[in-house]
Amino acid sequence: MVQAGSQAVVAHEALLRWIRPSGIVSPLDFIPLAETSGLIVSIGRCVLRQAVDAVKTGWLQRVPVNVSALEIRQLDFAKHLRWILMESGVEPQRVLLELMETSMLEPRFAAVLKEINALGVQTSPRRFRERLQQLGGVDEPAGAGGEDRPELHCTDRRGHACGEKGAEGGARDRATR
């Protein structure tokens, strides 16, 4: 995020990008496919791990990460989050989970939210934040529409969603492309 007056970068966000030889595939195209196939759970875990790693290395001070309804549905979601935080040593307040509004319809939502909050991790409804941006209540993301926005990539050598092992990728910006 960029502060409107000073143009200073004040926050970052973990973003998923699918880069093919023919160009970048829009998240509007591949996220629904990942949701319907169930791959969003593995992808989400990978993105969460890389986002926390970016905070751990000092590259980011704090990072918001989108979480889908399918991820919330997983019985071990909060346990996995706790493990990532404990293993990395990253303070929970340095991670913000942006929950899709559809996740709030999940039967387990209240219980999972309670577990997440007990860890000290903050949450925010995702669509609400987007609506605030549209109304001018939140500054635009850094580099929106440009190349200057840091991105977290999560791929293995074959271009598939990565698991916890063998992941290739990491934080990238224009200088590391």
N, C-alpha and C positions, 0 to 999 in steps of 0.2 A: 504494500500500500504506500502511496505517496501522499505526504501532507500537502494540501492544496496551496498554502501560502509559500512555504519554503522550498517545495519540491523535493524535500528530503525523504528518503526511503525510511518508513517507520515500521513496516511489517512485511513478511513474506508469506507465501502460501504454497503448500505442496500441490503441484499440478501433475497430472498424468498426460503424457504425450505418446502417440503411436506414430513413429517416424518410419516411413517406407521409402524405397528408392524414388518413387514417383511423387513424394511429398508427405506432408503431415496430414494424418487422418483426423478429422475433427472429433473431439470428445462427444459431440452430439450424435455422431455416427457409431462410435465403438462402445460407448458406455452402455447404451441400451442392449447391445449384443452381449456384453459381459454380464449384465443383469439377468437377461433371459437364460443364458447358458449356466449361470451360477459361478462363473469365473471371477466375478467381482469380489468374492470373498478372498480368494488367493491374491488378486491384484491389490485389494485394500490392505491386506496384511503386509504386502511388499512395500507399498507406498508409506504405510505407517512406520515400518522399520527404517526405511531410508530417510524419512522426515526426522525421526528421532535421532538417527545417526548424524544428520546435518546439524542438529542442535548440539549433539554431544561434541562434535569436532570444533564447535565455536563458529561455524559458518553462518548459523542462524541463531538469534537469541530466543525466538519463540516461533512456533509454526502452527497454523491451522491446517487440519486434515479433514477432508470430506469423508463421511461415513454413510454407507447406504443402508437401507432397511434390511437387506439380506445379511449384512454384516451384524447388525443388531440382533437378528434372529438367531445367530450362532450362540450355542450354550456357553462356549468358552471365550466369548468376545472380551469381557472384562478381565478374565484370567490371562488371556494372551497380552492384553494391554499392560497389565501389571508386570508380566514377565519381561516385556520389552523395556519398560521403565527401570525395573530392578537391574536387569542385565546391562543396560546402558549407563545407569547412574544419573540419567537426566531427571531433573526435578519435574514433577507432574504439572506444575503451573506453567511450564514452558511449552506445553502442548494444549492446543484447543481443538476439540472435536466438533466439526460442523456437521450436525445431523440433518439429513434430508427430512423434510416435513412428513414424508410418507412413513418414515421410521417411527413416528409418534403414534401411528395406528397399530403398530405391532403389539400383540398381547404382552410380550415380555418387556416392553419399553420402560415402564416405570421401574421395574426391578433392575434392569441393566443400567439405567440412568443413575439409580441409587448407588450401584457398585462403582460406576465411573466417578461419581462425585466423591465417594468414600476414598478413592485413590488420590484425590486432589486435582484431578483433571477437569478443566472447565469445558462446558459444552455450549453450543449456540445453534439455533435452528438455521439451516442453510438458506432456504428460500426467503426467509425474513430479511437476512442480510442483503441478499440480491435485490429485494424490493427497496430497501433503504438506499442502496446505490442508485437505483433508477430514479428515486425521488431526490437525490442529491444529498442524502444524509450521511453517506460514507464516501470518502475519496476513492478515486479510481485506482485499480491495482497498478503497481509499477510496470511500466512498459506495455500496458495493454495495447495491443496492436503493433508492438515493436519487438525488437530482438533483445531488449535489455532486461527482460524479466527472467530471474533465475528459475530454472525448472528442475524437478527431480524426475529422473528417468528410471524406470523399473523394467528392465528387460534382461533376458539371457541371450546367449549367442544366436539362438534360433528366432528371437523376437517374440517369444511366448512370455506370458506372465511368469515372473520368477517366484520361486519358493524362498525358503530361508537360506538355501545353499546355492553356490555358483552364480549368484547375481552379478551381472556386469552392469555398470552404469554409475550414476551418482549425480551430485549437484553439478549443473552446467550453467554457464552464462556465455555471452558472446565471445569472451576471451578464450574459452575452452572448447569451442565448437570445432 
